[in-house]
């Protein structure tokens, strides 16, 4: 990869982003605290949410996907996501990135991007 490579390319493209989402989402869903966000959700809704998340991450990382979902603020409004929830989520994300042995530069770039969305997700 060249220095001009997008984060999407440095991560390994669509399949790599999808693998991270597919690995992390079940972890989040089975968490004793965070699992509440997926309670009473049908399989189809969860599959749609997963695909939107993959598209969002791919587009934001510089990939060719086009995210058609709502803004992060609108998507998470009313969910009562707390700072504690956010910290748990970041722990799972970090564990997932470590599982895939993501290089430090890419890991830091992913974490920095995700942290940049906190204000749109967490309700103070």
LOMI-904352 format. One line per 3 residues: number of its first residue (from 1); their letters; for each residue x, y, z of N, C-alpha, C. Coordinates in pm, 1 decimal, always signed. Each point is the difference from the previous one (the first is absolute). Layout:
! LOMI-904352
NUM = A = X:Y:Z:X:Y:Z:X:Y:Z ~ ...
! end
This chain:
! LOMI-904352
1 = XXX = +82.6:-117.8:+0.0:-82.6:+117.8:+0.0:+87.6:+125.1:+0.0 ~ -46.5:+100.2:-65.4:+73.0:+125.4:-3.4:-47.6:+89.2:+114.3 ~ +73.1:+108.0:+23.1:-40.1:+93.9:+104.3:-135.6:+61.5:-31.3
4 = XXX = -39.1:+2.5:-125.9:-127.4:+57.3:-39.1:-114.6:-100.6:+10.3 ~ +29.1:-120.5:+42.2:-103.7:-101.5:+11.7:-103.3:+44.0:+102.4 ~ -124.8:-28.9:-29.3:-106.1:+32.5:+95.0:+3.7:-98.6:+116.5
7 = XXX = -62.4:+37.7:+108.3:-11.5:-91.4:+112.7:-72.4:-126.3:-43.9 ~ -99.5:+15.5:-84.5:-73.9:-114.5:-54.4:+95.6:-100.7:-64.3 ~ +90.8:+49.8:-82.4:+97.9:-86.8:-66.7:+97.2:-59.9:+101.4
10 = XXX = +45.7:+81.7:+94.7:+96.1:-48.2:+99.7:-61.2:-105.4:+91.9 ~ -131.4:+6.8:+20.1:-68.0:-99.6:+83.4:-20.2:-131.6:-73.7 ~ +2.1:+4.5:-132.1:-20.4:-122.0:-78.1:-130.5:-0.9:-77.0
13 = XXX = -67.0:+114.8:-6.4:-120.4:+12.1:-81.0:-125.2:-52.8:+67.7 ~ -100.6:-20.0:-82.6:-133.8:-37.4:+46.9:+0.6:-126.3:+85.4 ~ +66.4:-103.4:-47.0:-2.5:-127.2:+72.9:+58.8:+13.8:+140.2
16 = XXX = +103.2:+79.9:+13.9:+61.8:+18.6:+131.5:-92.1:+79.0:+93.1 ~ -62.7:+104.3:-51.3:-93.2:+79.0:+81.2:-119.0:-86.9:+40.9 ~ -53.1:-76.1:-93.7:-112.4:-89.1:+29.9:+39.3:-104.6:+103.9
19 = XXX = +121.8:-52.1:-8.1:+45.4:-99.9:+97.2:+4.7:+59.4:+140.9 ~ +45.8:+123.2:+10.8:+4.0:+66.6:+131.0:-141.5:+16.6:+54.8 ~ -91.0:+48.8:-82.0:-138.6:+18.9:+43.9:-62.1:-133.7:+38.1
22 = XXX = +21.5:-101.8:-82.6:-57.1:-132.3:+27.2:+57.9:-64.1:+125.4 ~ +121.0:+36.9:+35.9:+62.2:-51.5:+121.8:-45.8:+78.1:+122.3 ~ -13.6:+131.0:-14.2:-30.1:+85.0:+114.3:-147.5:+0.9:+38.3
25 = XXX = -88.5:+0.9:-96.2:-142.4:+14.9:+30.6:-52.5:-108.7:+93.9 ~ +32.0:-127.8:-21.2:-46.3:-101.1:+96.5:+55.6:+22.5:+140.9 ~ +121.8:+51.3:+9.9:+57.4:+31.8:+130.7:-83.8:+106.6:+69.8
28 = XXX = -34.8:+104.2:-74.2:-80.7:+108.2:+56.8:-138.6:-49.7:+39.7 ~ -59.3:-78.9:-87.3:-136.0:-49.0:+23.1:-7.8:-91.5:+121.5 ~ +106.7:-72.0:+29.4:-2.7:-93.6:+112.5:+49.2:+63.4:+130.3
31 = XXX = +42.6:+124.3:-5.1:+45.7:+68.8:+120.5:-118.5:+24.2:+93.4 ~ +22.7:-21.0:+130.0:-107.3:+12.8:+99.0:-56.0:+141.5:+10.3 ~ +77.1:+99.7:-37.7:-45.9:+139.2:+5.3:-42.7:+48.0:-138.6
34 = XXX = +85.1:-18.1:-98.1:-27.0:+53.4:-133.7:-104.0:-81.0:-77.5 ~ -21.8:-122.9:+38.1:-95.9:-85.2:-70.0:-140.3:+58.1:-4.5 ~ -30.3:+90.9:+92.3:-134.9:+59.8:+2.9:-34.1:+74.5:-129.6
37 = XXX = +100.6:+46.0:-69.6:-25.1:+75.0:-122.9:-50.8:-88.4:-114.2 ~ +13.8:-130.9:+14.5:-45.7:-92.0:-104.0:-116.1:-87.7:+46.1 ~ -47.9:+23.7:+121.0:-113.6:-78.7:+49.2:-122.2:+27.5:-87.7
40 = XXX = -76.3:-102.4:-20.1:-126.4:+11.1:-74.9:+20.4:+48.7:-142.7 ~ +114.1:-29.5:-57.2:+28.3:+34.8:-138.9:-4.6:-126.7:-82.5 ~ -62.9:+7.1:-113.0:-5.0:-114.1:-89.5:+131.0:-19.0:-74.6
43 = XXX = +20.8:-120.8:-48.1:+122.8:-32.9:-72.9:+18.7:+88.7:-122.7 ~ -108.7:+27.8:-70.5:+7.9:+83.5:-119.3:+46.3:+141.9:+34.4 ~ -52.0:+54.5:+109.0:+40.3:+133.7:+43.2:+146.5:+5.4:+39.2
46 = XXX = +45.7:-103.7:+67.4:+140.4:-6.0:+39.9:+89.1:-14.3:-123.1 ~ -42.1:-82.5:-95.7:+77.1:-14.7:-124.3:+8.2:+132.5:-75.3 ~ -109.0:+75.0:-2.7:-0.9:+130.4:-67.7:+92.4:+97.8:+72.3
49 = XXX = -8.5:+0.4:+132.4:+86.2:+86.8:+80.1:+147.3:-32.8:-25.0 ~ +31.2:-128.6:-6.1:+137.3:-43.1:-24.0:+48.5:+49.4:-136.8 ~ -83.0:-14.0:-102.0:+39.8:+44.4:-133.0:+18.4:+150.8:-5.3
52 = XXX = -88.6:+73.9:+67.1:+15.8:+145.4:+4.5:+129.6:+38.7:+71.4 ~ +32.8:-70.8:+106.3:+123.1:+28.4:+71.9:+121.9:-26.1:-89.2 ~ -1.3:-111.0:-70.7:+110.5:-30.6:-92.0:+12.4:+108.8:-105.9
55 = XXX = -111.6:+38.2:-60.4:+2.4:+104.8:-102.9:+51.3:+132.2:+56.5 ~ -48.0:+35.8:+120.3:+42.5:+124.3:+64.5:+151.1:+0.1:+22.4 ~ +49.7:-107.1:+58.5:+143.4:-7.4:+29.4:+84.0:-0.1:-127.0
58 = XXX = -45.1:-73.9:-100.7:+73.5:-3.2:-127.1:+4.2:+138.7:-63.8 ~ -112.8:+68.1:-5.6:-4.2:+132.7:-60.5:+88.7:+97.3:+77.3 ~ -11.2:-0.1:+132.7:+78.3:+92.1:+81.6:+150.1:-26.7:-7.7
61 = XXX = +36.3:-124.0:-28.5:+141.1:-36.2:-11.0:+55.1:+25.5:-140.3 ~ -84.7:+52.4:-88.5:+46.3:+32.9:-135.0:-30.1:-104.5:-104.4 ~ -87.4:-93.8:+32.6:-35.6:-105.1:-94.7:-110.4:+42.3:-95.4
64 = XXX = -33.6:-87.0:-94.5:-96.8:+33.2:-104.4:-146.1:-19.8:+40.9 ~ -26.5:-36.1:+125.7:-137.9:-22.7:+43.2:-71.9:+133.6:+12.1 ~ -131.8:-6.3:-11.8:-82.3:+118.5:+19.4:-94.2:-28.8:+116.3
67 = XXX = +18.0:+71.2:+108.6:-82.2:-19.0:+118.8:-134.7:+67.9:-20.7 ~ -107.0:-76.8:+14.2:-135.0:+54.0:-23.1:-79.1:+15.5:+128.9 ~ +64.3:-22.9:+112.1:-69.8:+8.1:+128.4:-12.3:+142.3:+51.1
70 = XXX = -56.9:+8.6:+118.4:-19.3:+129.7:+64.9:+129.2:+45.7:+65.4 ~ +0.6:+124.8:+44.5:+116.9:+53.6:+69.8:+20.2:-75.4:+131.0 ~ +119.8:+6.7:+53.1:+28.4:-67.1:+126.9:-86.6:+58.2:+111.8
73 = XXX = -20.8:+130.3:-2.4:-82.2:+63.6:+103.4:-142.5:-52.9:-4.4 ~ -59.5:-1.2:-115.5:-137.8:-48.1:-13.5:-9.4:-149.4:+29.8 ~ +93.7:-76.5:-46.6:-0.9:-144.2:+21.3:+2.9:-36.0:+148.4
76 = XXX = +74.8:+74.8:+78.9:+19.4:-35.0:+141.0:-85.8:+81.5:+96.7 ~ -76.4:+96.2:-51.3:-83.9:+83.8:+86.6:-100.9:-86.4:+75.9 ~ -11.1:+25.3:+128.7:-97.8:-69.8:+82.1:+44.9:-135.3:+51.8
79 = XXX = +120.0:-41.8:-33.5:+48.5:-131.3:+43.9:+61.1:+6.0:+140.0 ~ +19.3:+119.8:+51.1:+58.2:+19.5:+133.2:+136.3:-67.5:+12.8 ~ +83.0:+19.7:-100.4:+136.2:-53.5:+2.5:+83.1:+90.3:+90.9
82 = XXX = +59.3:-60.1:+100.6:+75.4:+74.9:+100.0:+150.2:-6.9:-28.1 ~ +74.8:+80.3:+76.2:+146.3:-7.5:-8.7:+49.2:-139.4:+37.1 ~ -65.0:-62.6:+97.8:+37.2:-135.4:+40.7:-23.3:-98.9:-114.2
85 = XXX = -114.6:+13.9:-68.3:-27.5:-84.5:-116.5:+107.3:+20.4:-105.9 ~ +33.9:+126.0:-25.0:+100.9:+32.9:-100.9:+133.9:-65.0:+33.8 ~ +41.0:+8.4:+125.6:+126.5:-58.7:+43.3:-0.5:-151.1:-20.2
88 = XXX = -112.2:-65.4:+31.7:-11.2:-144.8:-22.9:+13.2:-30.4:-149.0 ~ -70.0:+77.5:-82.6:+5.3:-17.3:-145.0:+143.3:+13.5:-51.6 ~ +70.2:+102.8:+43.9:+138.8:+21.1:-44.3:+87.4:-118.4:+42.2
91 = XXX = -26.2:-56.3:+116.0:+73.5:-119.2:+43.7:-21.3:-116.2:-94.8 ~ -124.8:-21.8:-41.4:-28.7:-107.5:-95.5:+63.6:+28.4:-135.9 ~ -5.5:+124.9:-43.6:+61.8:+35.3:-127.3:+150.4:-25.3:+5.4
94 = XXX = +63.0:+41.9:+107.6:+144.0:-21.1:+15.3:+33.0:-149.1:+0.1 ~ -78.4:-78.3:+74.3:+21.7:-145.4:+2.6:-15.8:-61.0:-139.2 ~ -98.1:+48.9:-74.4:-23.3:-52.3:-134.6:+115.8:+34.9:-92.2
97 = XXX = +46.4:+124.3:+5.2:+113.8:+40.5:-83.7:+124.3:-80.0:+37.5 ~ +18.5:-26.3:+129.6:+112.5:-82.8:+44.2:-14.7:-143.6:-50.9 ~ -122.3:-50.3:-1.7:-25.6:-135.2:-50.8:+50.4:-14.8:-143.7
100 = XXX = -19.5:+105.0:-78.2:+43.0:-2.3:-140.0:+144.1:+48.2:-17.8 ~ +67.6:+24.8:+111.6:+140.7:+41.9:-1.3:+23.6:+119.2:-91.8 ~ -88.2:+97.1:+11.3:+10.5:+120.7:-81.1:+124.8:+78.1:+40.7
103 = XXX = +72.6:+47.4:-98.1:+121.4:+77.6:+26.1:-33.9:+124.2:+81.6 ~ +95.3:+44.9:+80.2:-22.6:+110.7:+93.4:-50.4:+126.6:-68.4 ~ +57.0:+35.2:-114.1:-41.8:+122.6:-68.9:-146.7:-8.3:-40.5
106 = XXX = -39.3:-110.0:-61.0:-138.3:-16.4:-44.0:-93.7:-9.9:+120.2 ~ +43.0:-71.8:+102.9:-81.3:-11.5:+120.9:-25.0:+138.0:+60.0 ~ +104.2:+79.8:+11.1:-14.5:+134.7:+54.9:-89.0:+87.1:-87.7
109 = XXX = +10.9:-15.2:-132.5:-85.1:+76.8:-91.0:-146.7:-39.4:+15.8 ~ -26.0:-129.2:+12.2:-137.8:-47.2:+19.1:-54.3:+52.4:+131.8 ~ +75.4:-15.4:+106.5:-46.0:+45.6:+131.2:-21.6:+151.5:+2.5
112 = XXX = +88.3:+75.2:-65.0:-15.4:+145.9:-5.7:-127.8:+37.6:-74.6 ~ -26.5:-68.7:-111.1:-122.5:+29.9:-74.2:-122.9:-31.6:+84.6 ~ -1.9:-117.8:+60.8:-115.8:-38.6:+80.3:-17.7:+97.9:+115.7
115 = XXX = +108.0:+37.6:+65.3:-8.4:+98.3:+109.4:-57.9:+132.7:-49.6 ~ +25.4:+34.5:-125.8:-52.0:+126.2:-54.6:-151.9:-0.3:-13.0 ~ -62.0:-116.5:+8.5:-146.0:-9.2:-10.8:-68.1:-0.5:+136.2
118 = XXX = +77.1:-0.2:+107.0:-56.2:-14.0:+135.4:-108.1:+102.6:+29.8 ~ +23.5:+124.7:-32.6:-96.6:+106.1:+30.4:-132.8:-21.1:-72.4 ~ +3.7:-71.5:-111.6:-123.0:-28.2:-75.5:-73.4:-121.5:+52.3
121 = XXX = +65.6:-80.3:+82.4:-55.8:-128.5:+45.5:-40.9:+3.3:+147.2 ~ +86.1:+55.5:+84.2:-23.0:+0.2:+144.7:-92.5:+114.7:+37.1 ~ -100.1:-31.6:+80.3:-89.5:+102.5:+51.8:+49.7:+42.4:+136.2
124 = X = +36.7:+124.8:+11.3:+58.9:+51.5:+126.1:-99.4:-3.1:+114.2
! end
